[in-house]
Amino acid sequence: MKKRALPWMASAVLLLSSCTTTHAAPDAPERTASMKMPLDLDQHPNLHFRIDRITVPTASRAELETAMHRITALLREQPGFLGNVVFERKGDAGTLVLVTMATWESAEAMAKAGEAVRAHNQRIGFDAQALFQRLGATMERGDYIAPRELQ
């Protein structure tokens, strides 16, 4: 099944071939992570992307960030995970909009990682839907490919 790219992400997907991020959360040590995400579709024609758009009240950002870091650490251990990047902008009326993009070498790798995350969350008793509801956050999720003919 062919997936459509979100208009607000099309340019970002094309520009990301590698990125280095430095991030310091409030009251947390600074972290530096280097990630290379191959977007050479000739060399890697089966790349799959999970792109989430999260809207969260600014006051709830820190708690959401903690959960995101926990999941990202788990994803980095999964076979086929190539990297991720998070974009942030101010939203309306005291909200932030976060867009996350995780890159996978194949649909199968992405699906297996999803199973691993669900199993992990069940083991530790983490309910993402309950967290989002409590924080007043919403999420739009999509799985995408980057069709060569559209590049």
C-alpha positions in Angstrom: 0.0 0.0 0.0 1.4 3.4 -1.0 1.5 6.0 1.8 1.4 9.7 1.3 3.9 12.0 2.8 2.6 14.7 5.2 3.1 18.0 3.4 4.8 19.6 6.4 7.3 16.7 6.5 8.2 16.3 2.9 11.1 18.7 2.9 12.4 17.5 6.2 12.6 13.9 5.0 14.6 14.9 2.0 17.1 17.0 4.0 17.9 14.5 6.7 20.9 12.4 5.7 22.7 12.8 9.0 22.3 15.0 12.0 23.9 15.7 15.4 21.8 16.8 18.2 22.7 18.3 21.6 19.9 18.5 24.1 19.6 19.5 27.7 16.3 18.9 29.4 15.5 21.0 32.5 17.5 19.7 35.4 19.2 17.0 33.3 22.8 16.7 32.0 23.4 17.6 28.4 23.3 14.8 26.0 24.9 14.6 22.6 23.8 12.0 20.1 25.0 11.6 16.6 22.8 9.7 14.2 23.1 8.9 10.6 20.0 8.1 8.7 20.6 7.0 5.2 18.2 8.5 2.8 19.9 7.3 -0.4 16.9 5.6 -1.9 19.1 4.0 -4.6 21.2 2.3 -1.9 18.3 1.8 0.6 15.0 1.4 -1.4 13.1 -0.2 1.5 13.4 2.5 4.1 10.3 2.9 6.3 9.5 5.9 8.5 7.3 6.3 11.5 6.3 9.9 11.8 4.3 11.1 14.8 2.9 14.6 15.3 2.3 15.2 19.0 0.6 18.3 20.5 1.2 18.7 24.2 0.6 21.5 26.7 3.9 23.3 27.4 3.6 22.5 31.1 3.5 18.7 30.3 6.6 18.7 28.0 9.0 17.4 30.6 7.0 14.3 31.5 6.4 13.5 27.9 10.1 14.0 27.2 11.0 11.4 29.9 8.7 8.8 28.3 10.0 9.6 24.8 13.6 9.1 25.9 12.7 5.8 27.5 11.1 4.5 24.3 14.0 5.8 22.1 16.5 4.0 24.3 14.5 0.8 23.7 14.3 1.5 19.9 18.0 1.9 19.6 18.4 -1.7 20.7 16.1 -3.0 18.0 17.5 -4.6 14.8 16.9 -2.4 11.8 16.5 0.9 13.6 18.6 3.5 11.8 17.9 6.6 13.8 15.4 9.2 14.8 15.0 12.9 15.0 12.5 15.2 16.8 11.3 18.5 15.6 9.6 21.1 17.9 7.7 24.3 17.4 5.3 26.4 19.4 1.7 25.6 18.9 -1.5 27.5 19.7 -2.4 28.7 23.2 0.4 27.3 25.4 1.1 24.1 23.4 4.1 22.6 21.7 4.0 20.6 18.5 6.6 17.8 18.4 7.2 15.8 15.2 9.2 12.7 15.5 10.6 10.6 12.7 12.1 7.2 13.2 13.8 5.5 10.3 13.8 1.7 9.8 15.6 -0.4 7.2 12.4 -2.3 6.4 8.7 -2.6 7.2 9.4 -5.9 9.0 12.0 -4.3 11.2 9.6 -1.6 12.1 6.8 -4.1 12.9 9.0 -6.2 15.1 10.2 -3.2 17.0 6.5 -2.2 17.5 5.9 -5.6 19.1 9.0 -5.2 21.3 7.8 -1.8 22.5 4.3 -3.1 23.2 5.7 -6.1 25.2 8.1 -3.8 27.1 5.3 -1.3 28.0 3.1 -4.2 29.2 5.9 -5.6 31.3 6.5 -2.3 33.0 2.8 -1.3 33.2 3.2 1.7 31.0 0.0 2.9 29.2 0.8 5.5 26.6 -2.9 6.3 25.9 -3.4 7.0 29.6 -0.3 9.2 29.8 -1.5 11.2 26.8 -4.9 11.6 28.2 -3.6 12.7 31.6 -1.1 15.2 30.0 -3.7 16.6 27.6 -1.6 15.5 24.6 -2.8 14.3 21.2 -0.9 12.3 18.6 -1.3 11.7 14.9 0.8 8.7 13.8 1.7 7.4 10.4 3.9 4.9 8.7 5.5 6.2 5.5 7.8 5.3 2.7 9.7 7.7 0.4 8.8 6.7 -3.2 11.7 7.4 -5.5 9.4 8.7 -8.2 8.3 11.5 -5.9 11.8 12.7 -5.0 
